Each structure stands twice: as structure tokens, then as C-alpha cells.
């Protein structure tokens, strides 16, 4: 419609000034009167127009940062003259519309849109319909949040410490290694206008302070939280969600329109399509709803019995169940839960004994399971499990989920899982079932682990991601029951998944809990592997001291067990660690011993990895000839074995860098592009960064400053996202060089300073020396050759002090810089 174009903005207010907020509101009224807005798009177009003025106003006058946000509530009521918005009903998975919640929807809309309340806690007992109402709001409110509405279910999260990480992952923000989820969220949310719906918060109340911190650092963020308990925060507005209105005996017409009865009827028709509301059953259904406190979940469960039982039988059985479960005064069960628990208990008692056991055992699965998994942990045969799953599904105690061609999974609502867990605790064979559950996921992880870095790397990681809430549950149960061997084996086998998918902090926490249990236990293979895994996770986080300690303990245990492969892994990791610390002789000794053991074992991939690491060490010590020899031997082993994993991608990136050192730009370009393509296929961010760094270096050699800058910038952004300090240091150093070549000396200096601090933190001597070279070059470009020479002199003294040889490429650059500076002086 052209209302937001520059010409329109310039002609408002006598053609020169932008309108203040009150004037703009009047202009919107005029636009509406003159039909300037598109039909059914009035709110969205008015909001975009307002934002255009707000942005332009603030750019022209930085003192007017307080220009108000668009008030959608005012526009709807005062301009469109609507008392209430049309609220489309959002059907559930079973196509039952929302009943009796129109007033609540309108009130929540006003709180969120008109009053812009930052934090609303939708409070109510389990089964009252908090989640259902929250989901309905998404379709109702989506036009009013410029940056979207995000629904985040918290039912599978059992540790409040991981709340922010869960929110970040739900927003598709990459989190790995040492990333601080709060800083990532703060940077992302910024001034975004969005609504986060956090569902099922009651078990995470100790994380309320984290919610408060988010609000304090995100001025336009709004939160809607569903919980059985309030968060008790300063900005919190409690929205109490009561059960549906009770059916009152005012006549059958009134009863037929009651939301609770309508809801019962909708679910009853699903269970029995021929079911009708009639004079003879309305009052009975009203009694059922009243006995269930008009709770939507309880009504749904009761109505699902229609077809098996008449409404009179349902009403009678509810009487018996409630009388049986009439808890004494000092019952520890919360008063507000008694009605729902009675409904669930009643449903449970109607099940066959085998189905009751199945429901209890299914509660172990935090993220649902397949029929095959359910069969493994029960004492039931295949047909009993299949029949039981069908019965539980038909009675609305579990849900059936399927995506594409993947196997059907069965899951349950959290409130039902809590009830089922109580039943599981009373099962006479629960310890045996728990053991089968833990062993099932141990077997799954150990089956995937050997191929977790092969051609099926992404598929295997995706499979573990789907099952991870259950794997975490299995590991936690193994730790809690003191089953040290199972806990160590499971933690030692899944560490690569923790690394690749950003669960490093969580994984290390769980693994160290398991290792503390093993202090007084004898040496086992599980203990050795867990120590090696803990070392890798500590190394990734930059905790070099702990990493070294874990690797050395792992090597000792593997030695006691005479496990050659394990010893080679521990030696390989120690060798790489020593190379980072600049302890090259110790590094070479460890890596050569690792290669010797792997040759004895005869595994081509392990041999390739050992050769690769020796090649990298040779490069670090300036021996590019032997570096190339080792790399090419490693590549030959990878090619012969058909290996197409991230390990090969990393080797190709290093070959690109080595070819660059040897001035073979064509080979460097070929290796770099192949590495990047393979790393992207495997979705390995770390190797993508190394490949981008190599390609950026090639562009620098070709004086293609723009391409070098773009590659370094992309690599730097990825490194920051995954919180890899080594990659962050490398890419920031390169980005500083690109800024320098482009004449942006200020940003160049800033990048070099940040890079050097990172390298100092992780004790990378090679990295520090590389930054010093670039800082000297920056000083030369700034016309300060004498300061540049002093920086180079300091660099050479540090290299000698640290016994860190400079590679031929660095030596050439230093020699050229000295010549340039001397001539300039």
C-alpha cells in the first residue's frame, strides 16, 4: 500500500517531521477510515507501519529511544471497534475443539498484547488444561509478536540447571562445550519482540532466578509459564486457571451447553460415534463432571469409557473409586491432586493386570518408546505388549506419535507418568525392570558407538538425540542405585554424542558423578573408558589439568587390563594434549607408542589417526617434509578403508594448511574444498571451521582480501556458537589479519587482542606466537616500523624460551617483515 515508503515518511507533518506517537495513532485511524489497510491484514500492516516510523524516528534522534511500541490492543478495540477478537478454535490431535475457555483466551490476549505484561504464570492443578490453553494462544497471538512465539515443553527436563540450555536449543541456538547459555540467550533475545511459552515448570522452581535474569536483560521479551506452583518473582502476574464451569441444574438446555458436558460428549463420540446427548443421560453426565471437579483431563479419561460402559456405569464406578480414595486428613498427597488422582486410579483399576504392569513400566521412558523397547523391559510376551499398548492408547493413558517412516513411539502426559511412576515403585519386580531399562540403553549406545564417526555419523547422532532423555534417565538411575559398572560403561560410550551435540557440561557432570562411585572399585574396562571420556570432555572445555589427570589414570587402568587399544587411545590423547602445551618430545613419545600399538592391533582407521597426529606434530615443530609424509600415509589408510568421516575431513583440512606452507596453492585449494564439503555433510562444525580457515589463508596468499574476510568471519561466528576456544582464537587471529589488509586497523587490533587472550587461557604457545606476528604486521601497516621490530624481537625470544619452533611459512613472514621495517626505518 506504500504507507511505509520513504516518500510517505518524509511528507508527514508538513512534509518535514515524523509524527509523535499520539499523532501517529490518529493517522492510523484515518488510514483505516479510508480503507488503506488490506482486509484481514489491518493489525499486521498497522504494526509494520508503526515500526517503520519508530525505527526512522530513533535513527534521526538518538535521544528518542523511548518511542513507544505498537499497541495492538488499542488498535483492535479503538480503531477496528472490536470488543473481542475472533478466536479460532485449535483442534487437538483428536480434533476436539477447546471448550469453555473463550473468556480466558481474551483475558490472556489483553494481558500479553494490550498491557504487555512481561511474565504471566498460568497457575492451576494438573489436568486443568494449562498446556491446551497455552497452545491455543499461538494461533491467536502470532500477528502481535514480530519475532514469533515459541512453545517449549519442559516435561522431559529434570535438572533446573539445564533450563537455559534447553531454551537455547529450542530456539535453534547452537550450544556446545563451554558455552554459557545465558550469554547466548541474552545476545539472541536483545531487543527482539517475542513470546516464550514455557510449559510444565512446576518441577523447575529453583530455576526461577534464571527466568528473572532473562527478563532483566531482554526488554521486549514476554514469558507465559504454565505451572502448578507460582514462581514468586517480582514481575510475575498470576493467571489462575480454574476447572471448567460446573453444570448447574437449571434445565436440560442449560446442561447441553455447559462446556464440561460438551467436552465429555466430544470425547465420548470419539469412543463411540453413535453416542448422543439425550434427556436420559444429561443429568448423569453432569454428575460425572461434578465428581471429576470438571477437570478436562479427568473428563477426557472418563468419556473414553463410553462404548465399554454406559454413563450410568461410569458414574457408579466413579463413586466407588472416589470412596476408596477418600484420603485421610494427614494424607501427604496434595489436596488439589486428589480428584485427578482418583480419576487416574479408577482408570488404572479398570486395566487388566498385564496392562497395569505395562503402564507402570512405561513410566521409565522419559521421552516415550517403541513397542520393541517396551517389550524388552517387561516380563510380558510380544502379544501382551501389543495388546497392552492398544488398550492404554484407547483409554487415553498413552499417546501415539509417528514422524514420516520412523517407527511408532508411545508416550504419556507428564501427570500420567507421575502417577505411573508411583505404581512402578510398588511393583515387586521393579528393580529387575529398572536393570533391563538401563541395560537396554547401554546396549543401544554401545552398538552405535563404533560407527558414531563413520559414514552414518549424522544418522547415528540423530538416533541418539531422539533417545537422549531416556538415556539420561538410564544413566541417572544407574548412578542413583550405585550401579557403578553400568554407569561407567554408559557414560564412557556416549561422550562423543555429548561433544558433537552440545551436552559437554551436562555429560561431564554425569560422568564425574559416576567416576566418584568408582573410587574404591577395582580396575575395569568401563572405568578406563569413562576416565578417557572425562579427559576428552575436560580437554574440550579447556581444563587441561583435569584432562591430563584423567588421561593418565585411564592409561594406568588400561595397562593393568593389558588392553592395547585402550592404551593406544589414552596415549594418543596425551600426545595431543602435550603438543598443545608445547611439550613436543613428550608428545612425540606418546604418539609413537600409540602408533606402535595400533600397528599391532591392525585397525586401519586407528593407524590413520595415529599417523595424522604425528603429521600434525611434525608441522608444529617446523618439519613439513615429515608432516606431509605422515599425512599422506594417513590419507592412504583412510582411502583404502572407504572411511568418509569427520576424521578424514580433519586430515584434509590439515593437508590444505600443509600444502599452503609448501606454496602448493592448487593442492591446498583442492584439499580445503573437499574437507569443507565432507564436514558440512557430517554437520561437524569444528572441522568446517578448520577448512574455512585453510581456504581463508589461501585467499590471503592470492590477495583476495574479501574472500579471506568472509571465510574468517563465518568461521569465527561458528566457533563462537560452539564455544570452541582454540577455533575462536584461530579465526579471530585470521579475521584481524583480514581487517588489517583491508585497512581497518582498529578492528584488526581488537581481533588480535581477543585472540591472544584466548590462546593464553588455553595455554597455546603456537597460537600466541602467530598473533604476535600479525600484531607486528599491523604496526608496520600503521607506519610504526620500530615498534613492529620490537614486537618481532619479543616474539623470537618467546619462541626460544618456550622451545617452540616456528614453521617455514612463519619464518619467511618474519624475515620479510624485518626487511620491510628496516627499509622503512
N, C-alpha and C positions, 0 to 999 in steps of 0.2 A: 504493500500500500504506500510505500515511500515515506512513511512518517518518521523513520529514524535516519534518513539520509542527511548528509552534511548541510545540504541547502536548507532543508526544513529546520534543522537545529539553529542555523545562522539567522533565519528570518523571524524566529520567535522574539517576543518582547521588543517591538520596534525595529526588528531586523538586526539587533546587535547583541543583546544579552540573553542568556539562558534563563528559563523560568525557575523561580524558587519552588519549593515543594507544594505550597498551597496553590500557587498559580498553575502548576502542572496538573494538580488534581482537577481544577476547573477545566483545563484543556482536554483532559481525558473525558470528562462529562460531555463536552461539546463534540468531540470525535464520535462518541457513542450516539449522541442525538442525531448526528449527520451520517450515521451508518458507515463510518470509516473503517470499523473493525470487521473482519470476516465472521460470518455466522459460526457459532460454536467455538470460535477461537479468540473471543474477546479477552479473556483473562490472560492467555499466553501472550497475545500481541501487546496488550497494555503493559504487561510485566517487562517485555523486551524493550519497549519504548522508554519506560521509566529508567531501566538500567542504562540505556544509551545516554540519557540526559545526565544521570548520576555520574557515570564514568567521565563524560566530557567536562562536566562541572568541576570535578575534583582534579582533573588534569590541568585545567586552566587556573584554578585557585587552590593551591595546596593547603590553604587554611580552612577549606570547607570539606574536610574529610568526613564530617558528620552528616552529610546529605542523607536523609532517611531512606530506608529500603522501601520497596513497593509494598503497600498494604492491601493484600488480596482480599481480606475480609471486608474492608471498606469498599472496595470496588464492586464486590459481589452484592452487598446489601444496599449501598447508596447509589451506585451507577446502574447496575443491572437490575436493581429493585427486586432481588430475590431474598426471601426470608431464609430459605434453606436451599442448599444446592441439591440438585438431583443426585441421589446416592445409589448408583447401580449396585445390585446385589452380586457379590462374588461367590460363585458356586464352589463348594468343596470338591474334593476328588470324587465324591459320591453324588455330586450335583444337587446337594441340598443347600438352598439359599440361607443367608443369615436371617435369623428370625428375631424380631423384637428389640433390635439394637439401633434403630434409626436415631433416637434421641442421643444416645451415647456417641454415635458417629458424628452428629452435628456438633456436639459439645467439644469433642476432641479436635474437630476441624477448627473451631473457633480458637481453642487454646493454642494450637500449633500455627495456624495461619494468621489469625487476627491479632492475638495477644503475643505471638512469638515467644511462648514460654520455652525456656531453654531445656528444661528437664521435667518430664512427666513420668511418674511411676504409676502404671496401671496395676493396681493392687487388688487382689482377690484370691479366694481359695482355689485349690486345684480343681480343674474341671469346669470352672465357671465360664470359660470361653475367652480368656485373655488373648491367647495366640490367634484364635479365629478372628477376633475383632481387629487385632493389630494388622493381620494380613489384609483385611478388607480396606483398611486405610490406605494401602499402597495405591490402589486404583483410584481412590477418591482424591488423594492429595498430590499425586505425581505432577500436576501442572504448576504447583506452587513452590517447588524446590528446584532451583535452577541446576543444581549439581546432583539431583537424584535422591532417591530413597533406597536405603539398603537394609534388608532384613537379615539379621544374624542370629541364628539359633544357637543357644549355649547349652543345650541339654547334654551334649557329649563331653563338655569341658568340666573336669572335676578339680582342677587346680586354679585358684584365683590368680596365682602369679602369672599365668599364661593368658589372662584376659586380653591384654593389649595386643599380644601376638596374634591371637585368634581374630580380633577385629581387623588387624592389618591384613591378614591373609584373606579374609572375606572381602576386603576391598581390592584384592589382587595386587597388594603391595609386596614386593619380594623381600623375604626375611631369611637371612641365613647367618651362620657363625655368630659374631658378637653384636649383631645389630641391636640397637636399643629401640624397641617397638614404639616407645613414647615419642622419641625424636622423629622417627619415620612418620608417625601419625600426625604429629604437630606440623611437620613440614607439608604433608599432603593436605590436611584439612585447611590450614591457613585461613583464608577468607572465603572458602567455599561455603555455599549455602546448601546444606544437605541435611537430611534426616536419617539418623541411625535408629533402627528398631532392634533393641537387644532383648531377645525372648528367653524366658526362664532364667532369671537372675538370682533367685532366692538362695541358691547354694553357693553363691559367689559374693556374699555381702561384705566379706573382708576386703574385697577389691573396690569398694565404693570410693575410696580416696583416689583411685586411678581415674574413675569417671569424673570426679570433681576436677582433677588436673586437666583432663581433656577439655572440659568446658571453659576453664580459666584461660586456656591457651588457644581456643578456637572461637572467635567472637560470633560467628554466624552458625555454629553447629547447634542442632537441636537433637535431643535424645528422647525416645519413647521406650521405656523399660517395662517389661511385664515381670511381675514378681509376686510371690506370696507374702513377702515382707517388704516394708519400705526401706529405702537406702538411708534415710535420715540425713540428707545433705541440705545445705543452706538454700540452694535454688530449686529444690525439689517441690513440685506440685503433685499432691496425691490425687489420683483419679480412681476412686473406689468403684470396682465393677461388681455389682450385686448379681445374684441369680436372676433368671427371667421373672417377669411379673407373675404372681400367683394367680391361678384360675379361681375366680370368685363365683359363688353360686347365685348369679344374677339372671339366670336363664340360659337356655341352650345356645341361643345366638351369640351371647357374650362368650360362652365357653369355646365355641367353634372358632372364634377369632383370637383366642388367647395364644400368645407366642409359644409358651411351653407346650400346649396341646398341639399347636400347628407343627412344632418340631417333632414331637412324638409321632404324629401322623406321617410326616415326611419320611422318617426312618422306618416306620412300620410298613409303609408301602414298598420300600426297597426290599424288606424281608419277605413281604407277602403282597404282590401287586394288586390282589383283589380286595385288600383291606380297605374298609370305608369308615368314615365317621358317621355315626347314626345316634338316634335318641337313646338307644340302649347302652352305648359304651362311652358316651362323652363324660358322664359323671365318674365312671370308673377310671378313665384316663386322667381325669382331674385329680382323683385320689392318688394315683400313681405319681403324678408330677409333684404333688404336695409332699408325699413321703420322701421323694428324692430331693426335696428342697429346691426344686426347679433348676437343678444344675444341668446344663446342656450335655455334658459328657455322660452323666448318670442316665439322663433321659434317652440318649442315643443307645446306650447299652441295654436298657430295659426294652426299648422298642424293637431291638434286633431279635427279641424272642418271639415276636408275633409270627405266626406260621407254625411254630412248635408249641406255643402255649397261647391260650386265649388271654384277653386283657384281664379277665377275672382271675385266672390262674396266676398271672404275673402279679397282680395286686395281692393275692393271698400269699404268695411266696415272699414277696417283699415284706409283708407283715411278719412272717416267721423269721426272716433274716434280720430284720431290724430288732425284733425282740431278743434274738440270740446275741446280737452285737451291741446291746444297750450297755455301754461301758460304765463301770462304777465311777464314783466321783473322783477317785485318785488315779484314774487311767492316765498313762503317760502319753497316750495318743491325743494330739491337739483336738480341741472341741470342733473346730471348723472343718476337720477332715472326716468326722465320724460318718456323715451321710454318704460321702463318696466312698469311703472305705466299706461301708455296708453294701453299697451297690456292687463294688468290685468283689467283695466276699461272696455275695449272692451269685454273681456270675461265675465265680470260681467253683462254688459248690455244685453248680449245675453241670460242670465238666465231668467227663469220665476220668477215672483215676490216672490213666496214662496221659491224658491231656493236661491235667493239673501239673503233673511232674514236668511235662514238656514246657508249660508256661514258666514254671519256676526256673528251669534250666536255661531257657531263652533269655532270662534277665541278665545272664552273664555277658551277653553280647551288647556292648555299648553302642555299636553302630549297625545293629542288625546282622543277619547272616543268611546264607543259602540253606536249602534243605539238607544238602550234604554235610555242612558244618553242624547243623542241629543234630543230625543222626550220629555224628562222631561222639558228641559229649553226653548223649543219653544212653540209657540201658535198653532203649526201645529198638524194635526192628524197623526196617525201611518203611513198611506199610503203616505201622503205627505212627511213625513220624509224619508221613504224608497226610494220613487221615487227621492227625492231631493239628497240623498246620492249617488244614482246611477248616477244621472246627473252630480253631482260635480266630482265623480270619473272618469266618462267617459271623462270629459273635463279637466282632469289632474289638478284640483284645490285641490283635496284631494288625499291621498294615503290610500290604504287598507293594513292592517297588521294583521297577524294571526300567533300565535305560538302554535303548537300542537292542542289540543282540546279546547283551550281557545276561548272566543268569539272574533269575528272580531272587530278590532278597526280601526277608521278612524282618520288620522292625516293630517297635511298640512305642506308644506315647510314654514320656518320662514318668508321669504319675502312675501309669500301669506298671512300668518297670520297677518303680519303688515298691509297689505292692508285691510284685512277683519276687523281688529280692528278699522280702520278709519271708515268703513261702520257701524260697531256696534255703534260707538259713535254718529252717525247720526240717528240711529234707534229710532223712537218715543217711543217705549216700552222697551228701553234698561235697565232702572232701574229695571223694573219688571223681565226681563230676568236675570239680574245680581243677583237679590234676589233668583230666582229659582236655579241658579247655586250654590250660597253659601249654600242654604238650602239642595240641593241635596247631597253635600259632607258632610255637617253636619249630615244629616240622615245616610249616609254611615258609618261615623266614630262612631256615637253613636250606630249604630246597631252592629258594630264589637266589640266595647269596652268591653261589659260584658264578651265576650269569648276570649279576647285577651291573657289571661294567662291560658286557658284551654287546652284540648287535641288538638284543632285545632289552637293552638298558632302560629305555623310556617306558616300555610296556610293563616291565617288572617293577619299576619305581611307582608307576601309576597303580598297579595292583596293591602294592604295599600302602600307598596313600589311602586307598579305599578302606583297607582293613586296619589302618593305624589306630583308630580309637579302641578297637578290640585288642590289638597287640599291646597297646599301652596298658589296658586293663589287665591283660595276662601277666605282663611284667610286674605291674604294681602288686598283683595278688601273690606272685611268686616271692616278691620281696617281703610283703607283709606276713606271709606264713613262714618265712625263714627258709624257703627252699632255695638255698644258695646256688646249687649247681644249675638248676633250670634258669634262674635269674641271670647268672653269668653267661650262660650259653646264648640266651635270647638277646641280651644287651650286646654281647660280642659279635653277634651275627648281623645286627641291624644298623650298625654305626654308619655304614656308607649311606643308607637311606637318610639317617639324621643329617648327615653332611649335605647330601645333594638337595634335600627338600627343606632345609632351613630349620631343623629342630635341634641344632647343635647344643644350645644351652639346656633345653629340656632333656635331651638324650644324655648329656654328660651328668646332669643331676641324678637321673635314674641309675645310670651305670655306677656312679660313685656310691650310691646307696647300696647297690648290690655288692660292690667290692668291699665295703665296710663289713658286710656279713661274712666275708671270706677270710678275714684277717687270721683267724685261728684254724682255718681249714687246710687240709693237705693240698699239694700242688695237683691241679687238674688241667686238662686241655681247655675247659671252659674258662678257668681263671686266667690262663695265659692269654687267651684270645680277648678276654674282657680288658685286661691290662693294656694290650696292644691297641684296642679300640679307644680306651680312655686316653692313651697317649696321642693318638691321631686327633681326637676332638680337642684336647688341650693345645696341641700344635696349631690347629686351625684358628683357635681363639687367641693365639699369640702368647700362651702361657708356656714358655719354653722350659722353665724349671720343672714344672709338673710333667710336661711331656717327656723330658729326658728321664725322669724318675720312673714313670710308667713303662717306658720302652726298656729300660734296664731291668726292671722287675720281670717284665714279660720275657725277655731273653733268658733270664735266670730260670724261670719256670719251664720254658720250652727246653732248656738244656737238661734239666732234671728228667724230663719226659723223653729225651732223645728224639724230639720232633724236628726233623731237618727243615721242613717247610716253614714251620713256625719260627725257628731260629733265623732263617733267611729273611722272613718278613720283619722281625724285630731289628736285625742288623741293617736292613735296607732303610728302615725308618730312622734309626740312629744315625746312619751315614748322611741322610738328607738333612737331619737336624744339625749335625756338626758342620755341614757345608754352609748353612745359613749363618752359623756363628763364626765362620771364618777359620774353623779348626780343620784345615784341609787334609792333614796327614791322618788324623783320626777318622775323618770322613772316608778317605780312600781305603783305609784298612777295613772298615766296616763293610763298605760296598764290595770290595774284592772278595771278602769272606762270604757275603751274601751270594755273589755270582758263583763262587765255587760250590756252594751247597745246592744252588739251583741247577747247575750243570749235572750234579749227581742225581737230582730228582728227575731231570729230563723234561720239565714242563716248558714248552717254547715261550709261552706268554710271560712266565716268571723270569726266564732268561732275558727276554727282550726288555723287561722293565729294569732289570739289573744293569744291562748294557746301557740303557738310556740314561740312568742315573750316573753311571761312570762317565758318560759323554758330557753330561751337564757339569760334572765336577771338573773335567778336563778344560772345558770352556772357562769356568770360573778362575782357573789357575793360568789362563792365557795359552793353553795348549790346544789350539784349534785343530791341529792335524790329527791328534789322537781323539779329540772330540768328534770330528767327522767320522773317524773310523768306528768308534763305538756307536754313534747314531745310525750309520748305515748298516751295521750288523744288526742292531735292534730292529730297524725297519725291515730288513730281510726276514727276521723271525716273525714279525707281525704279518707281513705279506703272505708268507708261506702258510701260516695258520689260518688265514682268512679273517684275522681279527679286524674288527671295524668299530672299535670302542673309543671312549674318551681318552684312553691311554695312547692310542695311535694318534689321535688329534693333538695331544700334548707333544708327542715326539715330532710331529710335522711342524708345529709352531717353533720348537727349538731348532729344527733343521733350517727353518726360514731365517731365524736370527743368526745361526752359524754361517749360512750362505752369504748373508749380508756382511758379516765380519770379513769374509773372504772375497768381497766385492763381486759376488756372483748374483747380480740383481735378478736375472731371469729365473734362476732356480729358487731364489728367496721368494719371489712373487708366486711361483707355482706352489711351493710348499705352504705358504701363508694362506692362499686361497683355498687349498684343499683342507687345511686344518680348520679354517673358519666354517666351511660348508659342513664338515663332519661334526664339529662341535655344536653347530646350530641344529643339526639333525638329532643329536643326542640331548639337546637342551642343556648343555653344560656351560654355564655362564663363565666359569673360571677360565676354561680353555678358549672360549670366544674372546675373552679379554687379551690373553696372550697372543692369539692370532691377529687381533686388531692392532696390538702394539707392534708386531712384526711388520704388518702392512703399512703402519704409520711411519716406521723407521725407513722403509723403502721409499715412501713418498718424500721424506726429508732428503734422502740422498738424491732424489730426482728434482729437488727444489720445488716440489708440488706442495706448497705450504698449506693450501686449503684442504687438500685430501688428508694430509697429515693431521691437521687440526680436527677434522671431522672424526677420523678414526680414534684419535686420542680422547676426544670428548665423549664419544659413545662408550669407549672402554672405561673411562672414568666414571660415567654415570652407572654402568653396570657394576663396577667394583664397589661403589658406594652402596648400591642397592643390596648387594650380598655381604657387605661389611667384611671384605677380604682386604686386610691391611697391606699385605705385600702388593697385591694388584692395585690398590689405591695409590700406594707410593710410586709404583712404576708409571702408571698412567698420568698422575699429576706431574711427575717429572717431565714426561713427554709433552704434556699439554703446555707446561711452562716453556719448553723449547719452541713449540709451535707459535705460542704468543710472541716470543722473542723474535722469531723470524718474520712475523707479521708486523713487527714494530710496536706491539702492545707490551711495553716493558713493565708497566705496573702490574698487570695480571700475570706476566711471566714471573716476576719476583714473588708474588703471592703464592703461586703454584709451587715454586721451588721450596719456599719456606714450609708449606704444608707437607710436601713430600719428604723433606728432610726430617721433620718431626715424627712422621710415621715410621720411617726407617730406623730412627733412633729408638723408638718404642719397641720395635720387634728385633732390634739389635742386628740389622742387616748392614754389615760393613760395606759390601759391594754397592748397595743402594745409596748409602751416604756418599761414597766416592763419585758415583755417577751424577748426583745432584751438585756436588762441588764443581765438577767440570762445567755443567750448564750454568751455574752461577757465575763462574769466571767468564764464560762466553757472554752472558748478559752484561757484565761490567764492561767488557770490551765494546759491545754494541752501543753502550751508553756513553762511550767516549772516555772511559776511565781505565786505560791500559795498565797503569801502575797497580791499581787495586786488583785488577784481574790477575796480574803476575803474582801478587802476594797470595791470592786465593789458590793459585796453582801450586805455589811453593808449599802452602799448608797442606794441600791435597797429597802431594808426593811424600811429605813427612808422615802423614797419617797412614798412607799405604804401606810405608816401610815399618812403621810402628806396629801395625796390625798384621804384618806379614801377608798382606792381601795383594797379589799380583794384578796388574792392570792388563786387560786384553789388548790385542793389537789395534783394534779399532779405537779404543780409548787412548792408547799411546800416540797414535797418529794425530788424533784430535788435539791432544795436549801439545805435541810438537808444533802443529800448525798455529795453535793459539799463541804459544810463546813467540813464534816468529812474527805474527801479526802485531802483537803488543809491543815487541821490541822495535819494530819498524815505526809504529805509531809514536813510541816514546822519542 
